[in-house]
Amino acid sequence: MSGLDRRTSNSSQTSNSPLLPRSNADGTHGWRDVLENKMTWAWYASIMSSGGVALILYSIPYGFRGLWILGGIIYIASLVGFVLLLATHIVRFLLNPRLIRASAAHPSEGLFVSTFAAALGILIIDGATYAEKMHTAHGTALRASFWIFLVVSVIFSVGSPLALFSGAPHAEQEATPLATQTVLPLTLVGCVAATVAAHISIHNHHIAMPIIYMGIAVQGMGILVSLLSLSSFVDRLYHCSVPSISQRPSMYVAVGPPAFSALSFALLAEQCLRHFPAEKTAPGGANEIVGGVALYYILLTFSLMFWGLSLWFFLISTCSTLAVLGQMGIGVQKLQLFALIFPNVGFALATIHLSRLFGHPKVLAIISEVLSLTVVGAWAIVVLATCYGVLSGRIFRTV
């Protein structure tokens, strides 16, 4: 066997095996085995998807009165779930510190490490959004949460790819965009920045502007790095065809980075107009287009461009999935399906907010409504199936 074949075989074996397999004497599915090999980073995908659904229920164009209460319940449940998962992972890594490095470098679990930071970002947005509804928003805490999330997102979005880059050579796999998940938190920084800036008074624009500037910078970092992975994904589609039937839904992951960038730039455009008004006495005698007005149209243009890109990936993914829908045998009791719902959450939210910026044109409002209801329905199905899988124990045999 050649060196290349040997590396490919070893990598394939590693990607399909538990992180730290236990001996038969320890039992195949004891609590230690479940904690070490089943309570993976992928569980945070359920938190970020649920938090995103809470935002959809808050923003949906034609929602009934009091719908935000249901969204608030989902947000609180997501927050509690996040705390419980965090406690579980602390115990997991305390019992076996080797799992920190092993999980980050694992070809499968390593792709989900950054979902922790993404879940944190979504919960910050949820907290600010629903706190405003209950008139309990705290400006200082929100500003601190932004800077904390900024640091956490950069650490995870640099450390996670670096761990995968530094690991053993990986086997050639199907054309999927799952690698973009490693930098997913960066594509949420703009959303968090705009949400926090919305809770800062216009009289304190000197406090808001650094947040907006860093939001734009890191958001740009996230989408540009994601585009590198997405271009590789499209190239492999041309050369290797679409993924296998069971992996076909994973194509929806490509929708996420441009969708959340469209949402981020749309929200940031509003805040630039609010915190950076036009100046009549601009240097050089420039007219009133200087300032927030210019930034508003620039960011709105970026938002439309990335929304169009996310629409293309959404249509490609949908058509490819529908073409084999009758042949698909993929089970819904898989945590990875939450990661497939989350990108569509971003696409739905971006459509909703762009519709609002353009005055709720009928066609766009209806499209965003149908898309939102579809995403919420799919999320509900996966949640129910996951709950059944946990209660029956089946999910711990498939995670």
Buried (B, 14 or more C-beta within 10 A) or exposed (E): EEEEEEBBEEBBEBBEEBBBEBEEEEEEEEEBBBBBBBBBBBBBBBBBBBBBBBBBBBBBBEBEEEBBEBBBEBBEBBBEBBEEBBEEBEEBBEEBEEBBEBBBBBBBBBBBBBBBBBBBBBBBBBBBBBBBEEEEBEBEBBBEBBEEBBEBBBEBBBBBBEBBEEBEEBBEBBBBBBBBBBBBBBBBBBBBBBBBBBBBEEEEBEBBBBBBEBBBBBBBBBBEBBBEBBEBBBEBBEEEEBBEBBBBBBBBBBBBBBBBBBBBBBBBBBBBBBBBBBEEEEEEEBEEEBBBBBBBBBBBEBBBBBBEBBBBBBEBBBEBBEEEEEEEEBEBBBBBBBBBBBBBBBBBBBBBBBBBBEEBEEEBBBBBBEBBBEBBEBBEEBBEBBEEBEEEEBBBEEB
